[in-house]
């Protein structure tokens, strides 16, 4: 039969798999391909070829390829730890800079343990063992995970809406992962394991040099913020989705929301105190898309007013160039994430003048038309703060002429520590994407497939222009709310369900749906405060109301 791969036709025997097509087309480096994309679907290499469709190779240089590599490597990690400590509880905690932070309960997280795990992982990779996909009934899956003491999966499976459950087998170990895997352990030879704080870090291939593991980065502010949020989760007794679902069943979600919001308010109050103590005047708030910067800025303003200060607010979004002047990316598409998509010269001039207590005429940007719609005066109050928020606020190109002691830098992101189960985390980027899909649909008239299509560009901009500055911040604020999957599912789930398998963004939408399938819903929106960061995405925020 004729099979099309990467726009080339290959003659293969009937019943051939995509693995055969890859080995035929790329005989020198077939293991650089981890899966294929057929229209919007991601298919494993063991899937039978579809003669009528052009399949596209999924490699390590794209998001999906990197996720497949990580998933497969994570299974190797879990299998290696099972060899070393069969009864130990392993928890995958969160992403790091090109790595994964994890812990092994009851064991030292030192160089010796890291080396022992890495050695066993390399044995498994060298053995080139297959990842075999099998299907269990939910009843059989529950019985299996009960037998090996993985109560987190047992509890989660009670909320699964489907009766059958796909698992991967590696030797005698069975695991569930939220997406496709590479064909075998030999596909993931590049990695390293290091001690990291109170845990361990599994390093993935370097994005620039994928033939070697990424270097371990010391990110004290980021790790400290994750640790604080983990502590919150422990206080609230909510670390996995099953904990959240049980809270709904036991009618405890309303109080859970109140405590979540109180923790946010406490943190914002402490940040206000730190600013006052710093003696700075210019507050710069940055963070990636859908982190809640705008609402955070409003809430910080309230806290500063409590302390006798009256901040004026400057929005970087108003300083976007007209979309006709937006710089283009390497594909010739407008790149709204670049710092020079802003009128940096005008913004820098205005900030310098405001610090001299001069009134400026700031532009007003209309996101519907993609143009400036006018100007509005910004009048500073002598001695009072000037608050600026935007994705590039920490980029020194905007404030390089302002002395560092006059600037107070805040980095905000939604760093979720809520897991699906102990071995499968909910990615921070996935929660932010879900927030953005909901907000863009409700308030910007943007169809979900458009938001999904833009996400690669958004993430590229974050990696290039936002994340490198996070450790320069004076403080870091985590805007995640552990209860938000319950609320966002109501709005996002039906939108994602409408993304059809032939849509190029189907895999990304399906990935979000898979974890939302485990989230219970509850009619508790009236409990969410009107100043909650979540209100920025679902509506009802007091800061956007018309003034009476």
C-alpha positions in Angstrom: 0.0 0.0 0.0 1.0 3.7 -0.4 1.6 5.5 2.8 2.2 9.3 3.1 4.7 10.5 5.7 6.0 14.1 5.9 4.5 14.7 2.4 6.4 11.7 0.8 4.9 8.5 -0.5 6.3 5.2 0.7 5.3 1.7 -0.6 4.8 -0.7 2.4 3.1 -4.1 2.8 -0.5 -4.1 3.9 -0.9 -3.8 7.6 2.3 -1.8 8.0 2.7 0.4 11.1 3.9 4.0 11.2 7.1 2.6 12.8 7.7 0.8 9.5 7.1 4.0 7.5 9.6 6.0 9.7 12.3 3.3 9.5 11.8 3.2 5.7 11.9 7.0 5.2 14.6 7.8 7.9 16.8 4.7 8.1 19.8 6.6 9.6 17.9 8.1 12.6 14.4 6.5 12.9 14.4 7.1 16.7 14.3 10.8 16.2 10.6 10.4 15.5 8.4 9.5 18.6 4.9 9.5 17.1 3.0 10.9 14.1 0.2 13.5 13.7 -2.6 12.6 11.4 -4.8 15.7 10.9 -5.3 16.7 14.6 -4.7 13.3 16.2 -1.4 12.1 17.7 -0.9 8.4 16.9 1.8 6.1 18.4 4.3 4.6 16.0 2.8 1.2 16.6 -0.5 2.3 15.1 -1.4 0.9 11.6 -0.8 3.3 8.8 -3.8 5.2 7.3 -3.3 5.1 3.5 -5.4 8.2 2.8 -3.9 10.6 5.2 -0.6 12.5 5.3 1.1 11.7 8.6 3.6 14.2 10.0 6.5 13.2 12.2 6.5 14.3 15.8 10.0 15.0 17.0 11.7 16.4 20.1 11.8 19.9 18.7 8.0 20.4 19.2 5.9 20.5 22.3 4.1 17.2 21.7 7.4 15.4 21.0 8.9 16.7 24.1 5.9 15.6 26.1 6.0 12.1 24.7 9.7 12.0 25.6 9.1 13.1 29.1 6.2 10.7 29.6 8.3 7.8 28.4 11.2 8.8 30.5 9.0 9.2 33.5 7.9 5.6 33.2 11.6 4.5 33.0 12.1 6.6 36.2 9.2 4.9 38.0 10.3 1.5 36.9 13.9 2.2 38.1 12.7 3.3 41.5 10.5 0.2 41.8 13.7 -1.9 41.3 15.5 0.0 44.1 12.7 0.6 46.5 9.6 -1.5 45.6 7.3 -0.2 48.3 8.4 3.5 48.2 5.9 6.2 47.3 7.1 8.3 44.5 5.5 11.7 43.8 6.1 13.7 40.6 5.9 17.3 42.0 6.3 19.9 39.3 8.3 21.1 36.2 11.6 22.8 36.6 13.8 24.5 34.0 13.9 21.6 31.4 13.4 19.1 34.2 11.0 17.4 36.6 11.1 17.6 40.4 10.1 14.5 42.2 10.5 12.8 45.6 10.8 9.3 47.0 9.2 9.0 50.4 11.4 7.6 53.1 14.7 7.9 51.2 17.5 10.4 51.2 17.5 12.7 48.2 21.3 12.8 47.9 24.0 12.2 45.3 24.1 8.5 46.0 20.3 8.1 45.6 20.4 10.1 42.4 23.3 8.1 41.0 21.5 4.8 41.9 18.3 5.8 40.2 20.2 7.0 37.1 22.2 3.8 36.8 19.0 1.7 36.9 17.3 3.9 34.4 20.2 3.4 32.0 20.0 -0.4 32.4 16.3 -0.1 31.3 17.1 2.1 28.4 19.9 -0.1 27.2 17.5 -3.1 27.4 15.2 -1.3 24.9 12.1 -2.7 26.5 8.8 -2.1 24.8 6.0 0.1 26.2 3.0 -2.1 25.7 -0.4 -0.5 25.7 -3.2 -2.7 27.1 -6.8 -2.0 28.1 -8.3 -2.9 31.5 -11.8 -2.6 32.8 -12.1 0.0 35.5 -12.8 -2.8 38.0 -9.6 -4.6 37.1 -7.5 -1.4 37.1 -8.8 -0.7 40.6 -8.0 -4.2 41.8 -4.4 -3.9 40.3 -3.6 -0.6 41.9 -5.1 -1.8 45.2 -2.8 -4.8 45.1 0.3 -2.6 44.8 -0.8 0.0 47.3 -1.3 2.9 44.9 -4.4 4.3 46.7 -4.1 7.6 44.9 -5.1 5.9 41.6 -7.7 3.7 43.3 -9.4 6.8 44.7 -9.1 8.7 41.3 -10.6 5.8 39.3 -13.8 5.9 41.2 -14.4 9.3 39.4 -13.6 8.0 36.0 -16.6 8.3 33.7 -15.6 5.5 31.4 -15.6 1.8 32.1 -12.3 1.0 30.3 -8.9 2.2 31.2 -5.8 2.2 28.9 -2.5 1.4 30.7 1.1 0.9 29.6 3.1 -2.1 30.7 6.9 -2.0 31.2 8.0 -5.4 32.4 5.6 -6.3 35.3 4.8 -2.7 36.0 1.6 -1.0 34.7 1.1 2.7 34.6 -1.4 5.2 33.2 -0.2 8.3 31.3 -2.2 11.1 29.8 -1.0 10.8 26.2 0.9 8.6 23.8 4.3 7.0 24.5 7.4 6.2 22.5 7.6 2.6 21.3 10.3 1.5 23.8 12.8 2.6 26.5 15.6 2.9 23.9 13.9 6.0 22.5 14.8 8.1 25.7 18.6 7.8 26.2 19.3 11.4 27.1 18.7 12.3 30.8 20.3 12.9 34.1 19.2 12.7 37.8 20.4 15.2 40.4 19.6 16.1 44.0 17.5 19.3 44.2 16.5 20.9 47.5 14.4 18.5 49.4 13.9 16.2 46.4 15.4 15.1 43.2 15.4 16.4 39.6 15.1 14.5 36.4 16.7 16.5 33.6 15.4 16.2 30.1 17.3 16.8 26.8 18.6 20.3 26.4 16.2 22.2 24.0 19.3 23.7 22.2 21.5 20.6 22.3 19.1 17.6 22.5 22.0 15.1 22.4 22.9 16.0 26.1 20.8 16.5 29.3 19.9 20.1 30.2 22.0 21.7 32.8 20.5 22.0 36.2 19.5 25.6 37.0 19.4 27.0 40.5 16.1 28.8 40.7 15.7 29.7 44.4 12.6 32.0 44.1 10.7 29.6 41.9 11.5 26.6 44.1 10.6 28.5 47.2 7.3 29.5 45.7 6.5 25.9 44.7 7.4 24.8 48.3 5.1 27.4 49.8 2.2 26.3 47.5 2.9 22.6 48.4 2.7 23.6 52.0 -0.6 25.2 51.3 -1.9 22.1 49.7 -0.8 20.0 52.7 -2.6 22.5 55.0 -5.7 22.2 52.9 -5.3 18.4 52.6 -5.7 18.7 48.8 -2.8 17.3 46.7 -4.5 15.2 44.0 -7.8 15.5 42.1 -9.4 12.8 44.3 -8.9 15.0 47.3 -10.7 17.8 45.5 -13.6 15.5 44.4 -14.0 14.1 47.9 -14.2 17.6 49.3 -17.1 18.2 46.9 -18.8 15.0 48.0 -18.5 15.9 51.7 -19.8 19.5 51.1 -16.5 21.0 52.1 -15.7 22.9 48.9 -17.2 26.2 50.0 -14.9 26.5 53.0 -12.0 25.3 50.9 -12.6 28.2 48.5 -12.6 30.6 51.4 -9.3 29.3 52.8 -7.7 29.4 49.3 -8.7 33.0 48.8 -7.6 33.9 52.3 -4.1 32.5 51.6 -4.0 34.7 48.5 -5.0 37.8 50.4 -2.4 37.0 53.1 0.3 36.8 50.5 -0.7 40.0 48.7 -0.7 41.8 52.1 2.8 40.6 52.8 4.0 41.7 49.4 2.6 45.2 50.1 4.5 45.3 53.4 7.7 44.2 51.5 7.2 47.0 49.0 6.8 49.7 51.7 9.9 48.4 53.4 11.9 48.5 50.2 11.7 52.3 49.8 11.1 51.9 46.0 8.5 53.8 44.1 8.0 52.0 40.8 6.2 48.6 41.1 6.7 46.3 38.0 4.5 43.3 37.8 5.3 40.7 35.1 4.3 37.1 34.4 3.2 34.8 31.6 -0.2 34.8 29.8 -3.2 34.2 32.0 -1.4 34.4 35.3 -3.8 37.0 36.7 -1.5 40.0 36.5 -4.3 42.6 36.1 -6.4 41.4 39.1 -3.3 41.0 41.2 -2.4 44.6 40.4 -5.8 45.8 41.5 -5.7 43.8 44.8 -2.2 45.0 45.5 -3.4 48.6 45.0 -6.1 48.0 47.6 -3.5 46.7 50.1 -1.3 49.8 49.5 -4.2 52.1 50.0 -4.8 50.4 53.4 -1.2 51.5 54.1 -1.9 55.1 53.2 -0.5 55.0 49.7 -2.4 55.9 46.5 -0.8 54.1 43.5 -1.5 55.1 39.9 -1.6 52.2 37.4 0.0 52.0 34.0 -1.0 49.1 31.8 1.7 47.9 29.3 -1.1 46.5 27.1 -2.0 50.1 26.2 1.5 50.5 24.7 1.2 47.8 22.0 2.0 49.1 18.5 -0.8 48.9 16.0 -1.1 45.3 14.8 -0.1 46.5 11.3 3.3 47.4 12.8 3.8 44.2 14.9 7.1 42.4 14.2 7.0 39.1 12.5 8.3 35.7 13.6 10.4 33.3 11.6 7.2 32.1 9.8 6.2 35.6 8.8 3.4 35.6 11.4 2.8 38.6 13.8 4.7 37.9 17.0 2.7 39.7 19.8 4.9 38.2 22.5 8.1 40.1 21.6 9.1 43.1 23.7 9.3 45.2 20.5 5.7 44.6 19.8 5.4 47.4 22.4 6.3 51.0 21.8 9.2 50.6 24.2 10.6 54.1 23.6 7.3 55.8 24.5 6.7 53.6 27.6 10.2 54.3 28.9 9.8 58.0 28.4 6.4 58.0 30.2 7.8 56.0 33.2 10.7 58.4 33.5 8.4 61.4 33.4 5.9 59.9 35.9 8.8 59.4 38.4 9.4 63.1 38.0 5.8 63.7 38.9 4.8 64.8 35.3 1.4 64.0 33.8 1.6 61.9 30.6 -1.0 61.2 27.9 -0.9 57.4 27.8 -2.3 55.6 24.8 -5.5 53.4 24.9 -5.3 50.2 22.9 -8.3 48.5 21.4 -7.7 44.8 21.1 -10.8 44.3 18.9 -9.4 46.6 16.2 -5.8 46.0 17.0 -5.1 49.8 17.0 -4.8 52.7 19.5 -8.2 54.2 20.0 -7.1 57.4 21.8 -5.2 58.7 24.8 -5.9 59.1 28.5 -4.1 61.2 31.1 -2.0 59.5 33.8 -1.5 61.9 36.7 1.1 60.8 39.4 0.8 61.8 43.0 4.2 63.0 44.4 5.7 60.3 46.6 3.1 57.7 45.8 3.7 54.4 43.9 3.5 54.0 40.2 2.3 50.5 39.4 3.0 48.9 36.0 1.8 45.5 34.9 2.5 43.5 31.7 4.3 40.4 30.4 7.5 42.4 29.8 7.5 44.4 33.0 10.7 42.9 34.3 12.6 43.3 31.1 15.3 45.9 31.8 15.1 47.3 28.3 12.0 49.3 29.5 13.5 50.7 32.7 17.3 50.6 32.2 17.6 54.3 33.0 15.8 54.0 36.3 18.0 53.1 39.4 17.4 49.6 40.7 16.6 50.8 44.2 13.6 52.7 42.8 12.1 49.6 41.3 10.3 46.8 43.1 9.9 43.7 40.8 7.1 41.2 41.2 6.8 38.0 39.2 3.4 36.3 39.1 2.4 32.9 37.6 -0.1 30.1 38.2 2.2 27.4 39.5 -0.2 24.6 40.2 0.9 21.8 42.6 -2.4 19.9 42.3 -1.7 16.5 40.7 -4.0 14.1 38.9 -2.4 11.4 40.9 1.0 10.9 42.5 2.7 10.1 39.2 0.8 12.5 36.9 0.9 16.2 37.5 -1.4 18.9 36.1 1.0 21.1 34.2 1.1 24.8 35.0 1.0 25.6 31.3 -2.2 23.5 30.8 -4.0 25.3 33.6 -3.0 28.7 32.2 -4.1 27.6 28.7 -7.5 26.5 30.2 -7.8 29.9 31.9 -7.0 31.7 28.6 -9.5 29.6 26.5 -12.3 30.5 28.9 -11.4 34.2 29.1 -10.8 34.6 25.4 -14.1 33.0 24.6 -16.1 35.0 27.1 -14.6 38.4 26.9 -12.6 38.7 23.7 -14.8 36.9 21.2 -12.1 34.4 20.4 -12.9 30.9 19.3 -11.1 28.2 21.3 -9.3 26.8 18.2 -7.8 30.3 17.7 -6.5 30.4 21.3 -5.1 26.9 20.9 -3.5 27.8 17.6 -1.7 30.8 19.2 -0.4 28.9 22.2 2.9 27.8 20.6 3.7 31.4 19.8 2.7 32.5 23.3 4.9 29.8 24.9 7.8 30.7 22.7 7.5 34.3 23.7 7.4 33.3 27.4 10.5 31.2 27.1 12.4 34.0 25.3 11.1 37.1 27.0 9.5 36.4 30.3 10.8 33.3 32.1 14.5 34.4 31.9 13.6 37.3 34.2 11.7 35.5 36.9 14.6 35.1 39.3 15.4 38.8 39.1 12.1 39.6 40.9 12.1 40.8 44.5 9.1 38.6 45.2 7.2 35.9 43.4 3.4 35.4 43.7 1.6 32.1 42.8 -1.8 32.9 41.5 -3.0 29.3 41.3 -6.2 28.4 43.2 -6.5 24.7 44.0 -10.2 24.7 43.5 -10.2 26.3 40.0 -10.4 23.1 37.9 -13.9 22.6 39.3 -15.0 26.0 38.1 -13.1 26.2 34.8 -14.4 22.8 33.7 -17.9 24.3 33.6 -16.8 26.8 31.0 -14.0 25.1 29.2 -15.2 21.5 28.9 -17.9 22.1 26.3 -15.7 24.4 24.3 -12.9 21.7 24.1 -15.5 19.0 23.2 -16.3 20.9 20.1 -12.7 20.6 18.8 -13.0 17.8 16.2 -10.3 15.1 15.5 -9.5 16.7 12.2 -8.6 20.0 13.8 -4.8 20.6 14.0 -5.3 21.5 17.7 -7.2 18.3 18.6 -4.3 16.7 20.6 -3.9 19.7 22.8 -7.7 20.0 23.4 -8.0 16.3 24.0 -5.2 16.4 26.6 -7.1 19.0 28.6 -10.3 17.0 28.3 -8.6 13.9 29.7 -7.7 15.4 33.0 -11.0 17.4 33.2 -12.8 14.0 32.9 -11.6 13.3 36.4 -12.8 16.6 37.9 -16.2 16.7 39.6 -18.3 19.8 39.2 -20.2 21.8 41.9 -22.5 24.8 41.8 -20.5 27.0 44.1 -19.7 30.1 42.0 -21.5 32.4 44.3 -18.8 31.5 46.9 -16.0 33.0 44.7 -15.2 36.5 45.9 -15.7 39.3 43.4 -12.0 40.3 43.7 -10.8 36.7 43.1 -8.1 36.2 40.5 -10.3 33.5 39.0 -12.9 36.2 38.3 -10.6 37.7 35.7 -11.3 34.6 33.6 -14.9 33.7 34.3 -16.4 37.1 34.9 -18.0 39.0 37.8 -14.8 40.8 38.8 -15.5 43.9 40.8 -12.5 45.7 39.3 -14.2 45.7 35.8 -17.5 47.1 36.9 -18.8 50.4 35.7 -18.5 53.1 38.3 -21.9 54.2 39.7 
